[in-house]
């Protein structure tokens, strides 16, 4: 796989932000909670595909779901 300029580091940052919002929505019983979890899953899948090829990917991220 050739390296590429994919923004895996930005995806990692957004995953952490969305994860925090998911946890808050869960506690407040926000109706958008399920949609946010779906978004988080898609961000994680995208990161998993891009990170191995990205020049910007650092260590793998750990997200507690």
N, C-alpha and C positions, 0 to 999 in steps of 0.2 A: 504494500500500500504506500503510495507516495504521500509525503506530508502535504497538508493544505492549510490555508489561512482561514480556518473555521473558528468562529468565536466561542469555543467551548468554555472559556473562562467566564464569558458573560452569561452563558446558559447556567453555569454553576451558581453564579450570583443570584440569578432569577429564581432558581430552584429553592435556594435558601429563603428568599423573600416570600415566595408563594407558599412554601411550607409553613412559615410563621403565620401568614394570613389564614391558611387552612386550619391551623390549631386554634386561632382566635375565633374563626367562624364556627368551629365545632363547639367551643365553650359557650358562645352566645346563641347557639342554635339558629344561626343565619340560614335562610333558605337556599342561599347560593353555595352552601357548603359542599354538596355533592359535585357540582360543576367545577369548583376549585380543585377538588381531589382529582377529577378527570384531567384537568389542565396540568396538575403536578405530575401525574403519570406520563402524560405526553412529553412534558419537558425532560423528564428523566430518560425516557426512551430515546429522544433526540440526542441528548447528551451522550448516552451510551453508544450511539452510532457514530457521532462526530469525534468524541474524545480520542479514540485510538489513532485517528488520522491528523488531528489538529496540532499545529505547532505551538498553540497557546495553552494546551491542556496541561495542567499540573498534576497533582495527585488526584486520585479518584475521590469523589465526594461521598459522604455518608449521610443519608437522609433517613431519619426514623419515620416510617409510615405506619 
